[in-house]
Each structure stands twice: as structure tokens, then as C-alpha cells.
Amino acid sequence: MCGTFIMGEPLGLLKVIVVQGKRLVVRDFKSSDPYVIVKLGNQTAKTRVISSCLNPVWNEELSFSLKESAEVLNLQVFDKDRFKADDKMGHAHLSLQPLISAARLRQILGVSSGETTLRKVIPDTDNCLAWDSTISCINGEVVQDVWLRLSDVESGEIELKIKLTNPSPVAPSRPR
């Protein structure tokens, strides 16, 4: 592992924008009332409920403090029910290690303005990517756009935009 990171040390602010869902499963009579719970380590945040929709648009930003020890972003989609427990509509996970590595690369390269592609992530067992995802530096923020395929359900995908801001330095700067 490169750099001088201490386990559990904050790496920066992770903003997870839950953009939209596509082809979510029906859990009520003809539709569902979906919402998303996002977890990072012991931190949890939730979107609002979108009533009677299988292709919801949330565009909600959820913020987390990213620490080295919390490397997997987990999300669960539920159907809000009034008189019984909420129904599961699938879950997904995404390894944040490629994003953290790209943030370190951005610092090493000194990229801070404009738009620069840092890395491409392909679907594998460390993530639930529906297809390839690009990590870029956009005006100083490390940004990853992802489509996650939901697991343990017949269908469904969730689009996220993940931004890492204020990343910690790779190593202490040397006096000149």
C-alpha cells in the first residue's frame, strides 16, 4: 500500500448521489414504493420514498466520512409498506478501493482542474457493476459514475454518482 495512511484515518468526504432506478421489481399489486438505504461501514443514509414507481428518479446526495477501513459501499432497495415490514427489492455492493486508488493517483499527478480520466473499472466479484465504470477527476473531485445491478431479485439497476472530495494527502509534503 502506498502513502502514509493509518487504518481508520479519514480519507475525505464521500458524496453518493442516488440518481435513479431502472426496471425495479413489483412488490405491491401493480408497482412499488421504492427507497434506497446506503451503508458505508457503520454509517447509514436513506433516500426518500418514491410512490408507485418502478423507474424512480431520486437525485439525492448522501454524505459519508470515508475511512480506510470502510472500503465497500452497500445499498439495499426496499418497497415501503404501511401495515407490514418493508419488502426487499434487491441489494448491491461496490468496492471503493478503485476510487481510493484513483484519488491517490490524482494527488501524485497533481491533477486539480479540468477533466481527466484516471481509471476504468470493469464488472467483477468485488462489485455489482452492470457495465464498465470510469473514474475521473473533475475540477479537483474524484468522480465515479456507476450502474449497479441489484442482486437476489428478478431485475433492477441503480445509478449512482460517487464523489470523493478533500482527500487526505498521500504523504507529508517536503519543505523546499
C-alpha positions, 0 to 999 in steps of 0.5 A, a space after each residue: 500500500 502506498 502513502 502514509 495512511 493509518 487504518 481508520 484515518 479519514 480519507 475525505 468526504 464521500 458524496 453518493 448521489 442516488 440518481 435513479 432506478 431502472 426496471 425495479 421489481 413489483 412488490 405491491 399489486 401493480 408497482 412499488 414504493 421504492 427507497 434506497 438505504 446506503 451503508 458505508 461501514 457503520 454509517 447509514 443514509 436513506 433516500 426518500 420514498 418514491 410512490 408507485 414507481 418502478 423507474 424512480 428518479 431520486 437525485 439525492 446526495 448522501 454524505 459519508 466520512 470515508 475511512 480506510 477501513 470502510 472500503 465497500 459501499 452497500 445499498 439495499 432497495 426496499 418497497 415501503 409498506 404501511 401495515 407490514 415490514 418493508 419488502 426487499 427489492 434487491 441489494 448491491 455492493 461496490 468496492 471503493 478501493 478503485 476510487 481510493 486508488 484513483 484519488 491517490 493517483 490524482 494527488 501524485 499527478 497533481 491533477 486539480 482542474 479540468 477533466 481527466 480520466 484516471 481509471 476504468 473499472 470493469 464488472 467483477 466479484 468485488 462489485 455489482 457493476 452492470 457495465 464498465 465504470 470510469 473514474 475521473 477527476 473533475 475540477 479537483 473531485 474524484 468522480 465515479 459514475 456507476 450502474 449497479 445491478 441489484 442482486 437476489 431479485 428478478 431485475 433492477 439497476 441503480 445509478 449512482 454518482 460517487 464523489 470523493 472530495 478533500 482527500 487526505 494527502 498521500 504523504 507529508 509534503 517536503 519543505 523546499 
